[in-house]
Structure formats: structure tokens, C-alpha cells
Amino acid sequence: MVFPLLRARSTDLCLLVVAITWGASYLGAKDATGVVSADSVVFLRYAVSALACLLTVRFTAARRGQSVVTSREVRVGGLLGVTQAAVLYLETHGVAHTSAAAAGVLMSLTIILTPLAGVVAGTRVPGRLYAAAGVCIVGVAVMLGTGLGADGWRGDLLVLAAAAIRAGHVTLIGRFVPPGPVNRVSLRPLPLTTVQFVVGTALSAPLGLPQLTASPAVLVRPALVASILFLAVCCSVFAFLAQTWALQRTSANRASLLLGTEPLWAVAAAVALGGERLSIKVALGAAMVVAGCWWGGAIEQRSRNQSSPRQVPSAGAVASRRAAQL
């Protein structure tokens, strides 16, 4: 009896650490863009993530006697890598012009935008999901343009665009990587994510690399090194492996609840560590967005459970993290 309890607690703690790590990633990205351009941050984040994942997947494949990457994983990962790169590009440029707290809250809209994106493909969603989306829209309207002066509008809109594209990205993942056990003929999450990181590195190099080669001394600045290592190693490699391990050992509802706390940690990190101040409008808008996303996630998860006897992760709250997070 004791061991199952300890196992459940360790799984919950693991998912909570992942949510905290991803929540703090917006402050990390903002700190990095204070040292170098957003284009250079995207490239460095991708390059370090790709290197770490390549080493990990090579070691894992050698130990299990599997191929490092299959041709199908290259094809699908290449497509997903393009959409993922668009998400990270817009997100990083957005957080450079708005507050880390606002960026974290606005990106959480992926939770409710993902099932709505499925409507375009003919998927039916519960009517109450539109009501939850309405709460989010009102919250976004309250928050827009409330940070960093005139640039706040630009940053918020870029982050909103990133959230919308991520919803499409997650929808593609749902088509190519359906929930269920991974076997030898299916797309493996780690190699698939590695391909996406490599593609992202290649796409971001033309814009980010020249700026770094022009002033290479910036690469040894402690603030930049710490931010990039945190974003790449902690928010990408560690968080990916940790959530994959945890999702195999807990229920979808529990995982959705814990991972869904990410925007709260984004606000907490921005205020406690970044010194950001929340105005009444930002606090009110953030509360509405988070409440709408949680409500929408619960509605979508309940609908999935009713349509399938086997509980699978919510498309918004869990699948969006399965291979989409950097």
C-alpha cells in the first residue's frame, strides 16, 4: 500500500515540476532577449536542445538496439518542426515586447484553442466549450496592451498568434501521434521531437547565427548562458522526458490538472523573480483566461471520456505538451 502511494506522489511531483519549469520559461526567454536579439535566442535554444536530444536519443537507441530515427519520423518530424519553429519564433518575439506574466497566460489559450481547431477538420465539440472560449476572449480583451507601453500590444498579439499556431501544431500531432503505447512501428516521441529540434535549428540559423558571429563575446555572458541552458536543458529535454515518464503512470485528468497550472507559475515567476507588477486589469484578465481554459479543458476531457471507455489525455492540456513544448 505504501509503495503505490509513494509512486503516485512522485508522479504528481514530477508533473508539478514540469509545470513550474514551463511556467518559468517565459521569464527565462525574456531575460535572454535582454542580452541578445530574439532571433539569436531562438537559434541558441534550438541548437542546444537539438544537441542534447541527439545525444539522448543516440544513447537510448544504442541501449535498446533500435534505429536512431526512422524515415517516417524524419518526414513527420520535418513537417511538425516547421510549425513548431513558427510557434517559438512568434512566442520569443512576443515575450520580448510584453511581460513574462502576460505571455505565460496568453500561451495557455492553446488548451482551449486546440479542440476548437479540430472543428475546422470536422470534429464536433460540446456547445459549452464555446462558452468557455467566450470567457477567455473577454479575459484577453481585458489584458491586451496592458504591459510595456505601446509595445505591449505588439507583444501580446505575437503571443496570441503563437498560441493559435500551436493549436494547429497540436492538431497535427494528434493526427500523426495518436495517444497509446509506443511500439516499433509507431512514431516514437523522443526521436520525433529530436527531428523537430534539428529542423528548428536549421530554420532559425539564417536569422540568429549572423548576429552571434558578429559579436561572439556575448556567448559567454553568464546571464545568457544561464537562460539558454535553462530553456534548452530544463524546459526542453528534462521536461519532455519527465512528462513522458509521468504520463505513463497517472490518469489523464490528474495530469491535465497539474500541467494546467503552468500559467499560474508563469505569473508567480514573473512577479517573484522578474520583479514584474500586476495591474488590476492584468490580474483580472489573467484570472478569466485561466478560468476559461481550465473550464474548457474539463469540458473537453469529459467529452472524450464519454466517447471512449479508455481515458486518454486531453488534447489541450496534455497532448499540447507531448511533443510541442520547447
C-alpha positions in Angstrom: 0.0 0.0 0.0 2.9 2.3 0.8 4.7 1.9 -2.5 1.7 2.8 -4.7 1.1 5.9 -2.6 4.8 6.9 -2.9 4.7 6.2 -6.6 1.6 8.4 -7.1 3.1 11.2 -5.1 6.4 11.1 -7.1 4.4 11.2 -10.3 2.4 14.2 -9.2 5.5 15.9 -8.0 7.2 15.2 -11.4 4.3 16.7 -13.3 4.2 19.7 -11.0 7.9 20.3 -11.5 7.3 20.2 -15.3 4.5 22.8 -15.0 6.7 25.0 -12.8 9.6 24.7 -15.3 7.5 25.6 -18.3 5.9 28.5 -16.3 9.3 29.9 -15.6 10.4 29.5 -19.2 8.7 32.8 -20.2 10.8 34.7 -17.7 13.9 32.9 -19.0 13.1 33.8 -22.5 12.6 37.4 -21.6 15.9 37.6 -19.7 17.7 36.1 -22.7 16.1 38.6 -25.1 17.5 41.3 -22.8 21.0 40.2 -23.8 20.7 39.2 -27.4 18.1 39.5 -30.1 15.0 37.3 -30.1 16.3 35.7 -33.3 19.5 34.7 -31.6 17.6 33.4 -28.6 15.5 31.1 -30.8 18.6 29.8 -32.6 20.6 29.1 -29.4 17.6 27.5 -27.7 17.0 25.2 -30.7 20.7 24.4 -31.2 21.4 23.4 -27.5 18.1 21.4 -27.4 18.9 19.6 -30.6 22.4 18.7 -29.4 21.1 17.4 -26.0 18.3 15.4 -27.7 20.6 13.9 -30.3 22.9 12.7 -27.6 20.0 11.3 -25.6 18.3 9.6 -28.5 21.5 8.1 -29.7 22.3 6.6 -26.3 18.7 5.3 -25.9 18.7 3.7 -29.4 22.0 2.0 -28.8 20.9 0.6 -25.4 17.7 -0.7 -26.8 19.1 -1.9 -30.2 16.8 0.4 -32.2 17.4 2.8 -35.1 18.2 6.3 -34.0 15.5 7.7 -36.2 13.2 6.2 -38.9 12.4 7.7 -42.3 8.8 8.2 -41.3 9.9 10.1 -38.1 12.1 12.3 -40.3 9.1 13.1 -42.7 6.6 13.8 -39.9 9.1 15.5 -37.7 10.2 17.7 -40.5 6.6 18.9 -41.0 6.0 19.4 -37.3 9.4 21.1 -37.0 8.2 23.9 -39.3 5.1 24.7 -37.4 6.9 24.4 -34.1 9.6 26.8 -35.3 6.8 29.3 -36.2 5.4 29.0 -32.7 8.8 29.5 -30.9 9.7 32.4 -33.2 6.4 34.3 -32.5 6.4 33.4 -28.8 10.0 34.6 -28.3 9.5 37.9 -30.2 6.2 38.4 -28.3 7.7 37.9 -24.9 10.4 40.4 -25.8 7.8 43.1 -26.1 5.4 42.2 -23.3 5.6 40.9 -19.8 6.5 37.3 -19.0 3.3 37.0 -16.9 1.1 38.1 -19.8 2.9 35.8 -22.3 2.5 32.8 -20.0 -1.2 33.4 -19.6 -1.9 34.1 -23.2 0.0 30.9 -24.4 -2.2 28.9 -22.1 -5.0 29.6 -24.6 -3.6 26.6 -26.5 -5.7 24.5 -24.1 -8.9 25.7 -25.4 -7.8 26.6 -29.0 -6.7 23.1 -29.7 -10.1 21.4 -29.5 -11.6 24.4 -31.4 -9.0 23.9 -34.1 -10.4 20.4 -34.6 -13.8 22.0 -35.6 -12.1 23.1 -38.9 -11.4 19.4 -39.6 -15.0 18.5 -38.9 -14.6 17.4 -35.3 -17.7 18.1 -33.1 -17.1 19.8 -29.7 -19.6 20.3 -26.8 -21.5 23.6 -27.0 -20.3 24.6 -23.6 -16.8 24.8 -24.9 -17.8 27.9 -26.9 -18.9 29.5 -23.6 -15.6 28.7 -22.1 -13.9 30.2 -25.1 -16.0 33.3 -24.7 -14.7 33.8 -21.1 -11.1 33.5 -22.5 -11.9 36.1 -25.2 -13.2 38.6 -22.6 -10.1 38.0 -20.5 -7.8 38.5 -23.4 -9.6 41.8 -24.3 -9.0 43.0 -20.7 -5.3 42.1 -20.8 -4.3 43.3 -24.3 -1.9 46.2 -24.4 -1.6 46.5 -20.6 2.2 45.9 -20.5 5.3 47.7 -21.6 3.6 50.7 -23.1 2.9 50.8 -26.8 5.0 47.7 -27.4 2.6 45.7 -25.1 0.1 45.5 -28.0 2.7 44.1 -30.4 4.0 41.6 -27.9 0.5 40.4 -26.8 -0.6 39.9 -30.4 2.5 38.0 -31.3 2.0 35.6 -28.4 -1.7 35.2 -29.4 -0.6 34.3 -32.9 1.9 31.8 -31.4 -0.9 30.2 -29.3 -3.1 29.9 -32.4 -0.4 28.2 -34.5 0.5 25.9 -31.6 -3.2 24.8 -31.6 -2.8 23.8 -35.2 0.6 22.2 -34.4 -1.0 20.1 -31.7 -3.8 19.1 -34.0 -1.2 17.8 -36.4 0.5 15.9 -33.6 -2.9 14.3 -32.8 -3.2 13.0 -36.3 0.3 11.6 -36.6 0.9 10.6 -33.0 -2.4 9.3 -31.5 -2.4 8.5 -27.8 -1.5 5.0 -26.9 1.5 2.7 -26.3 4.6 3.3 -28.4 5.8 0.3 -30.4 8.4 -0.4 -33.1 6.2 0.7 -36.0 4.7 3.9 -34.4 6.3 7.3 -34.2 8.5 7.5 -31.1 8.1 10.8 -29.2 11.8 11.3 -28.4 13.2 10.8 -32.0 10.2 12.8 -33.4 11.0 15.7 -31.1 14.7 15.5 -31.9 13.9 15.9 -35.6 11.8 18.9 -34.8 14.6 20.5 -32.9 17.1 19.9 -35.7 14.6 21.4 -38.2 14.1 24.4 -35.9 17.9 24.9 -35.6 18.2 24.9 -39.4 15.3 27.3 -39.9 16.5 29.7 -37.2 20.2 29.8 -38.1 19.9 32.3 -41.0 18.5 35.0 -38.8 20.1 34.2 -35.4 23.6 32.9 -36.2 24.9 36.0 -38.1 24.2 38.3 -35.1 26.1 35.9 -32.8 29.1 35.6 -35.1 29.3 39.4 -35.3 29.7 39.7 -31.5 30.8 36.2 -30.2 31.8 37.7 -26.8 28.1 37.8 -25.9 28.0 34.0 -25.8 30.0 33.9 -22.6 27.8 36.3 -20.7 26.6 34.4 -17.5 23.0 35.7 -17.8 22.7 34.5 -21.4 24.3 31.1 -20.7 22.1 30.5 -17.7 18.9 31.4 -19.6 19.7 29.3 -22.6 20.7 26.3 -20.6 17.6 26.6 -18.5 15.4 26.9 -21.6 17.1 24.1 -23.6 18.1 21.6 -21.0 15.4 22.1 -18.3 12.4 23.3 -20.3 13.0 21.0 -23.4 15.0 17.8 -22.7 14.3 17.3 -18.9 10.7 18.4 -19.1 9.9 16.3 -22.1 11.4 13.1 -20.6 9.8 13.8 -17.2 6.3 14.3 -18.6 6.6 11.3 -20.8 7.6 9.2 -17.8 4.8 10.7 -15.7 2.0 10.4 -18.3 2.6 6.6 -18.4 1.9 6.4 -14.6 -1.1 8.6 -14.0 -4.6 9.4 -15.2 -5.2 12.0 -17.9 -7.4 14.1 -15.6 -4.8 14.3 -12.9 -2.1 15.1 -15.5 -4.3 17.8 -17.1 -4.9 19.4 -13.7 -1.2 19.5 -12.7 0.1 20.6 -16.1 -2.7 23.1 -16.4 -1.2 25.1 -13.5 1.6 26.3 -15.9 0.1 29.9 -16.4 -0.1 30.3 -12.6 3.6 29.5 -12.3 4.4 31.9 -15.2 2.8 34.7 -13.2 4.4 33.7 -10.0 7.9 33.5 -11.6 7.4 36.9 -13.3 6.3 38.6 -10.1 8.6 36.9 -7.6 11.8 36.5 -9.7 11.3 39.0 -12.5 10.1 41.9 -10.4 7.0 42.4 -12.6 4.0 44.2 -11.2 0.4 43.1 -12.0 -2.1 45.8 -12.5 -5.7 45.1 -11.6 -6.6 44.8 -15.3 -3.8 42.2 -15.9 -4.8 40.2 -12.8 -8.5 40.2 -13.8 -7.8 39.3 -17.4 -5.4 36.6 -16.4 -7.9 35.1 -13.9 -10.6 35.0 -16.7 -8.2 33.4 -19.2 -7.0 30.7 -16.8 -10.6 30.0 -15.5 -11.9 29.7 -19.1 -9.0 27.4 -20.1 -9.5 25.2 -17.1 -13.3 25.1 -17.7 -12.8 24.3 -21.4 -10.2 21.6 -20.6 -12.6 19.9 -18.2 -15.4 20.0 -20.7 -13.2 18.6 -23.5 -11.8 15.9 -21.2 -15.3 14.9 -20.0 -16.5 14.6 -23.6 -13.5 12.4 -24.5 -14.2 10.1 -21.6 -17.8 9.7 -22.5 -17.0 8.9 -26.1 -14.2 6.4 -25.3 -14.1 3.9 -22.5 -10.3 4.3 -22.3 -9.2 7.5 -20.7 -6.7 9.4 -22.9 -5.0 12.7 -22.4 -6.9 15.9 -23.1 -5.9 17.3 -26.5 -5.4 20.7 -25.0 -3.9 20.2 -21.6 -1.7 17.1 -22.2 -1.3 16.5 -25.9 -0.1 20.0 -26.4 2.8 19.2 -24.2 3.5 15.7 -25.6 5.8 16.9 -28.4 5.0 20.6 -28.8 6.8 22.1 -25.9 10.3 23.6 -26.1 
